[in-house]
Amino acid sequence: MTAESTVIPDFDLTTTYLGLTLRSPLVASSGPLTARVDSLRSLEQAGIAAVVLPSLFEEQVEYEDMEADRLSDFSTDSNPEASSYFPDMGEYESVADRYLRHLEEAKKALSIPVIASLNGVTPGGWVRYARLLERAGADALELNLYGIAADIDVTGREVEDDQVELVDLVKASLSIPLAVKIGPYYSALGHQAARIIEAGADGLVLFNRFYQPDIDPLTRKVAPALELSSAAELRLPLRWTAILSGRVEASLAVTTGVHTGADVARCLLAGADVAMMTSALLVNGPEHVTAVERELVAWAAESGFESVAQLRGSVSQRHVADPSAFERANYMAALIGFTSSFH
Ligand SMILES: Cc1cc2nc3c(=O)[nH]c(=O)nc-3n(C[C@H](O)[C@H](O)[C@H](O)COP(=O)(O)O)c2cc1C
């Protein structure tokens, strides 16, 4: 099955994301399937329109930089014979080098846009890495602001200012488009989203899915816990996409809980330019992209839409008859509806 054979001519799937023209709104988000060239190829064959590579993590890069400094200090201080005890740093491939190699290989193997990803919260070396990723051929960069504000002396405003500064610095160092992947936990998410865009983000990716550590009662240890998403988790990014659509000058991508063609339709109706998937592709394999596209096209045909452009945002907050449905009033309606179903 090739990407071309999945296109039904009467529905125009084309969309624009970060200024890139994509054949459809289906994008593979950062995850294990984008870490390997063979699965990237399978995704492209199944019709995916763009891919986001796994993130290069701030902690990995910082740790390696520290280790490299430590080893070079040690060998400089010791006698000349000592250098033979240490690995030849010339042959050593760092995490960042491996990442750049993967990016270059992905670019060679694919004809769809390849988006690189950086995951960090401090300005640190991000500007340097952002430039390296651009030079290695990335079509765009996704900056993942994945931070847990656990320091009780740090205010929300400080956290937000740091994020804005980071976006500003990274954007100033790039000529490719910049997407910023954020979490949903802000007191005034809309305002911070607007600030991030003002600082230079060409798009927002809504939302990071924070992995919550578990506690094992038997061992009394903190255990990392990673569960794939469920379709119900789509509602949170859906609400915020609907609220932000038409109010901010930036592309909008939904990530978290996109599993089916109907889910992609929901994202587009809310105002997203693209819908991203990881969990659904891990569970069902890269071929799932073809099935999702078919479902989307069948739904569009039944609903009388001719193009993604025509339907995008038609159920955003600005376009619905009852805008309060995306706000607090919806909460009351949901509670009343639920309670009355018991009578
Ligand atoms: C195993 C795994 C690895 C992931 N690695 C990354 C990563 O490196 N960078 C990133 O921004 N997101 C990463 N994600 C998050 C996904 O890109 C995505 O945002 C999240 O899984 C929610 O989407 P979904 O409901 O389609 O799974 C990862 C997710 C999974 C399940």
The ligand as an SDF file (V2000), in Angstrom:
LIG
                    3D

 31 33  0  0  0  0  0  0  0  0999 V2000
    7.5240    5.3120   24.5190 C   0  0  0  0  0  0  0  0  0  0  0  0
    7.3010    6.7620   24.2450 C   0  0  0  0  0  0  0  0  0  0  0  0
    8.3800    7.6110   23.9810 C   0  0  0  0  0  0  0  0  0  0  0  0
    8.1770    8.9800   23.7810 C   0  0  0  0  0  0  0  0  0  0  0  0
    9.2560    9.7960   23.5430 N   0  0  0  0  0  0  0  0  0  0  0  0
    9.0480   11.1330   23.3730 C   0  0  0  0  0  0  0  0  0  0  0  0
   10.1440   12.0130   23.1330 C   0  0  0  0  0  0  0  0  0  0  0  0
   11.3130   11.6040   23.0520 O   0  0  0  0  0  0  0  0  0  0  0  0
    9.8740   13.3380   22.9950 N   0  0  0  0  0  0  0  0  0  0  0  0
    8.6000   13.8500   23.0530 C   0  0  0  0  0  0  0  0  0  0  0  0
    8.4020   15.0570   22.8940 O   0  0  0  0  0  0  0  0  0  0  0  0
    7.5460   13.0380   23.2520 N   0  0  0  0  0  0  0  0  0  0  0  0
    7.7460   11.6990   23.4240 C   0  0  0  0  0  0  0  0  0  0  0  0
    6.6770   10.8810   23.6380 N   0  0  0  0  0  0  0  0  0  0  0  0
    5.3130   11.4780   23.7170 C   0  0  0  0  0  0  0  0  0  0  0  0
    4.5880   11.3690   22.3790 C   0  0  0  0  0  0  0  0  0  0  0  0
    5.2240   12.1330   21.3840 O   0  0  0  0  0  0  0  0  0  0  0  0
    3.1330   11.8410   22.5070 C   0  0  0  0  0  0  0  0  0  0  0  0
    3.1040   13.2320   22.7410 O   0  0  0  0  0  0  0  0  0  0  0  0
    2.3650   11.1460   23.6350 C   0  0  0  0  0  0  0  0  0  0  0  0
    2.5910    9.7400   23.6030 O   0  0  0  0  0  0  0  0  0  0  0  0
    0.8630   11.4040   23.5130 C   0  0  0  0  0  0  0  0  0  0  0  0
    0.3750   11.0020   22.2550 O   0  0  0  0  0  0  0  0  0  0  0  0
   -0.4080    9.6100   22.0210 P   0  0  0  0  0  0  0  0  0  0  0  0
   -1.6640    9.6650   22.7950 O   0  0  0  0  0  0  0  0  0  0  0  0
   -0.6240    9.5450   20.5450 O   0  0  0  0  0  0  0  0  0  0  0  0
    0.5000    8.5070   22.4970 O   0  0  0  0  0  0  0  0  0  0  0  0
    6.8630    9.5060   23.8240 C   0  0  0  0  0  0  0  0  0  0  0  0
    5.7730    8.6360   24.0320 C   0  0  0  0  0  0  0  0  0  0  0  0
    5.9730    7.2860   24.2480 C   0  0  0  0  0  0  0  0  0  0  0  0
    4.7780    6.4000   24.4790 C   0  0  0  0  0  0  0  0  0  0  0  0
  1  2  1  0
  2  3  1  0
  2 30  2  0
  3  4  2  0
  4  5  1  0
  4 28  1  0
  5  6  2  0
  6  7  1  0
  6 13  1  0
  7  8  2  0
  7  9  1  0
  9 10  1  0
 10 11  2  0
 10 12  1  0
 12 13  2  0
 13 14  1  0
 14 15  1  0
 14 28  1  0
 15 16  1  0
 16 17  1  0
 16 18  1  0
 18 19  1  0
 18 20  1  0
 20 21  1  0
 20 22  1  0
 22 23  1  0
 23 24  1  0
 24 25  2  0
 24 26  1  0
 24 27  1  0
 28 29  2  0
 29 30  1  0
 30 31  1  0
M  END
$$$$
